[in-house]
């Protein structure tokens, strides 16, 4: 499969013209759904639903991600519950992801951090979604037990000329991309798997339901 060009966005990018984004060669979008879990009204990304609807209208397949502050498996499960509530009316041709990188988690043990990823991903996977996890090279090398996480695809943030892992599902290769239709810098991504085919074949991510962009 050829590498597929994508971006990931949140409310930090403001209003996005996804028709221009698609015309500029972007082929998929990962959307931040929210972060944490304690205050759903505040911690749902304020642009998530608008971004989702407008991306789908423009013909851009989407995935979604959740930024974690969890410091225990219980908190990871609460984050998973919150994330599932946000995305329940949407359908995704790309994975849903657990974003694990916050400095508040860095003093936890390798086992504790790995358990947190598994707790979130297991719960979301059991709800019928194709799940991956996002992190950076410091975490893959020094903070997570990658052997225990190998059944989940890795979405790696590494801003370099070449990816670091041959087995990555996705690579976030830049945080300073420029794309027509977006006024700010934007994260640039490459997918190495045919996620739309894989997810559709498995009947995951709500794609079997006629929901289109009605979330």
N, C-alpha and C positions, 0 to 999 in steps of 0.2 A: 504494500500500500504506500502511496505517496504521502509525504508529510502534509498535513492540513493546517492552514494558517488560521489562527484565532486570536481573540483578545479576552481579557477579563475586566469587568467594570463594576463600579459601585456608585453610590450617590456622589462621590468625589468627582466623577466626570460630568456631573450636571446633566443638562438636556442633551440627548444624543440623537442625531439623525441617522437611523440605522440603514436607510436606503443608500445614503452616501457611504456608510461604512461598508456595506456589501459591495457597492460599486468599486470600492478601493481594494477589493481582493480579499477581504475577510470572509472566512467560510463558517465560523462558529463563534459563539459568545458564551463565556462563563459569567454568571451574574451572582453578585453577593446577595444572599437572601437576608442575612442578619448576623448577629454576634451575641455571645453570651446566652443568657436565658432569663435573667431576673425581672426585666421590665419589657415585655413584648411590644408594647406600643412604641417605646423609644428605640428598642434594639432590632426591630425589623427595619431593614434598609429602606429608606423612604422613597427610593427610586426603583425598588425591585419590581413591583407589579407593572409599573409604566415601562420599564426597560424590557421586561418579558413580553408584554403585549406588542410593543413597537418592533422588537426584534423579530417576533414571529410574523407580524404583518409584512415585514420587509423580506421574509423568506430565509431568515437566518436561524439555523438550529441552535438550541441553547442547552447549557448545563447550569448548575447552581452550586454555590458553596457557602459554608458557614464558618465564620471566624471564631475560634475557640478561646475561652479564658478558663476552661475547666481545669480543676486541680485535683480531681478525684473521679473515679468511675461513675459515682452517683451524679456528679455535676455534668459529666459527659452525657449521661443518659437524659438528664434534664435538657441539655442543649439539643440532643437528638429529637426529643419530643417537641421542642420549640421549632426547630427546623422543619420537621414534618408538618406541623400546623401551617407554616408559612407556604410551603410548596404543594400542599395537598390538592389544589385546584389546577395545577400546572402539569405539563408533560414535557419531558426532556429527551432529546436525541443524543445528548452527551451526558457524562456522569454527573452525579452529585458528589460534592467533595467536602472533606473535613480539613480545615485550614489550621494547622498546628505549628505555631512559631512564636507565641507571645512571650515576652520577657518575664512575665509573672509566673510562668510555668517552668522556667529554666533551672530552678533549684531542686526540682523533683528528680527522683531516681530514673534510670533508664527503664526499669520495670514499670514504675508508676506511669510514666509518660506513654509507654507502649500499651499498657492496660487501658489508658484513657482513649487512645485511638481506636483500639479494638471495641471498647464499650460503645462508642458512638457509631462506628461503622457497622457493627453487628446489628444494632437496633434499626438503623436505617435500611440496611440490606434486608432484614427480615420483613420490613414494610413494603418490599417489592422494588427496591431501587438498585441501580448499578452504582456502587460506591467506590471512590478513590480517596486518597489523602494527599494533602499538599504540605510541603515543607521545604527546607533548604539544606544544602550540603552539611552544614554544621550539625544539624539535627540527625540527618541520616548516618553520619559518621560517629557522632559522640553522644547522642541523647536517646535514640530510638533503637530497638532491637529489630533490625530489618528482616531477619529471618522469620520472626513471628508475624510480620506484616506482609509477607510476600504474596499472600493470596489477594491483597488489595493492590490495585494499580497505584503507582507513584506519579504524582504531578510535582515535578521538581522546579524550584526557583533557582536558577543559576545564570547569572548575567555574564556570559562568555560566548566565545565564538563556536564552541562545540558543546553538546550535552555531555553529562558525566556518566550516565548509566545507559547501557544498551537496552535495558528492559523497561525503561520509562513508558508510561502511557501518554503523558503529556509533559512538555517542557516549557516553563515560563522563561523566555530567553532575554527579556528586556523589560524594564519599568519606565522607559522613556520613549516609547513608541509614538509615532505621529500617524494619525489616521483621519482621513476626511470624514467630517460629520461629528468629530469630537474635538472640543476646544482645548482640552488639557492633554498632558502626557497620558499614555495608556499602556498597561501591561500587554506585552505581546506573547502569544503562546503558539506552540506547535503540537498537534496531536499525531501520534504514531500508530493508532489503531482506527479501524473503520467502526467507530462507536455507533453511528446510526444503524448500521447493519447488525452489529452484535446485540445492541439493546432491543431493537425491533424483533429480532429472531427469538430472544429470550422472553419477550413480553414484559419487559421491565419499564420503570419510570413513567407509568400511567399512559404510555403511548398507544395502548390498545383501546383507550377510551376516547370518545368523540368530545374532547374538551377544547381543542384548538387553543385560543388565547383568551379564554373566558375567566381566568383567575383574577 
